[in-house]
Amino acid sequence: MDANGYVYVPKQCDTGETTCQLHVVFHGCEQGAYIINDTFAWNSGYNRHADANNLVILYPQAFPTELNPKGCYDWWGYTGPPYATK
């Protein structure tokens, strides 16, 4: 995981007009900020959905490592058998 990520907060959530829920969006392989900057966060369509449904969107970022050269989230166990518990 990268130490930085993105967050989208709709106006109605920011001003307190309504109660909003949190939704976490995981990017795909090679879609992290280290390759495409903030393109995924601002152009994937989740922010429009957030505006219409009172959602705060959190975009954590994975980055490449020796075991994970494409910066994928560990969907498939590259970190070993307990990958699903991390």
Contacts in CASP RR format, 6 or more apart in sequence:
PFRMAT RR
TARGET T0000
AUTHOR 0000-0000-0000
METHOD contacts of the structure
MODEL  1
MDANGYVYVPKQCDTGETTCQLHVVFHGCEQGAYIINDTFAWNSGYNRHA
DANNLVILYPQAFPTELNPKGCYDWWGYTGPPYATK
1 60 0 8 1.000
1 61 0 8 1.000
1 62 0 8 1.000
1 63 0 8 1.000
2 33 0 8 1.000
2 34 0 8 1.000
2 60 0 8 1.000
2 61 0 8 1.000
2 62 0 8 1.000
2 63 0 8 1.000
4 33 0 8 1.000
4 61 0 8 1.000
5 33 0 8 1.000
5 41 0 8 1.000
5 58 0 8 1.000
5 59 0 8 1.000
5 60 0 8 1.000
5 61 0 8 1.000
6 33 0 8 1.000
6 38 0 8 1.000
6 41 0 8 1.000
6 42 0 8 1.000
6 58 0 8 1.000
6 59 0 8 1.000
6 61 0 8 1.000
7 56 0 8 1.000
7 57 0 8 1.000
7 58 0 8 1.000
7 59 0 8 1.000
8 41 0 8 1.000
8 42 0 8 1.000
8 46 0 8 1.000
8 47 0 8 1.000
8 50 0 8 1.000
8 56 0 8 1.000
8 57 0 8 1.000
8 59 0 8 1.000
9 20 0 8 1.000
9 56 0 8 1.000
10 20 0 8 1.000
10 47 0 8 1.000
10 50 0 8 1.000
10 51 0 8 1.000
10 54 0 8 1.000
10 55 0 8 1.000
10 56 0 8 1.000
11 17 0 8 1.000
11 51 0 8 1.000
12 18 0 8 1.000
12 20 0 8 1.000
12 54 0 8 1.000
13 20 0 8 1.000
13 54 0 8 1.000
13 55 0 8 1.000
13 56 0 8 1.000
18 54 0 8 1.000
19 54 0 8 1.000
20 54 0 8 1.000
20 55 0 8 1.000
20 56 0 8 1.000
21 54 0 8 1.000
21 55 0 8 1.000
21 56 0 8 1.000
22 55 0 8 1.000
22 56 0 8 1.000
22 58 0 8 1.000
23 46 0 8 1.000
23 50 0 8 1.000
23 55 0 8 1.000
23 56 0 8 1.000
23 57 0 8 1.000
23 58 0 8 1.000
24 57 0 8 1.000
24 58 0 8 1.000
24 60 0 8 1.000
25 44 0 8 1.000
25 46 0 8 1.000
25 57 0 8 1.000
25 58 0 8 1.000
25 59 0 8 1.000
26 60 0 8 1.000
26 62 0 8 1.000
26 73 0 8 1.000
27 40 0 8 1.000
27 59 0 8 1.000
27 61 0 8 1.000
27 62 0 8 1.000
27 73 0 8 1.000
28 40 0 8 1.000
28 72 0 8 1.000
28 73 0 8 1.000
29 70 0 8 1.000
29 71 0 8 1.000
29 72 0 8 1.000
30 36 0 8 1.000
30 70 0 8 1.000
30 71 0 8 1.000
30 72 0 8 1.000
31 40 0 8 1.000
32 40 0 8 1.000
32 61 0 8 1.000
32 62 0 8 1.000
32 63 0 8 1.000
32 71 0 8 1.000
33 40 0 8 1.000
33 41 0 8 1.000
33 61 0 8 1.000
33 63 0 8 1.000
34 61 0 8 1.000
34 63 0 8 1.000
34 64 0 8 1.000
34 71 0 8 1.000
40 59 0 8 1.000
41 47 0 8 1.000
41 57 0 8 1.000
41 59 0 8 1.000
46 57 0 8 1.000
47 57 0 8 1.000
49 55 0 8 1.000
50 56 0 8 1.000
50 57 0 8 1.000
62 68 0 8 1.000
62 71 0 8 1.000
62 72 0 8 1.000
62 73 0 8 1.000
63 71 0 8 1.000
64 70 0 8 1.000
64 71 0 8 1.000
65 71 0 8 1.000
67 78 0 8 1.000
67 79 0 8 1.000
68 74 0 8 1.000
68 78 0 8 1.000
72 78 0 8 1.000
74 83 0 8 1.000
74 86 0 8 1.000
76 83 0 8 1.000
77 83 0 8 1.000
77 84 0 8 1.000
79 86 0 8 1.000
END
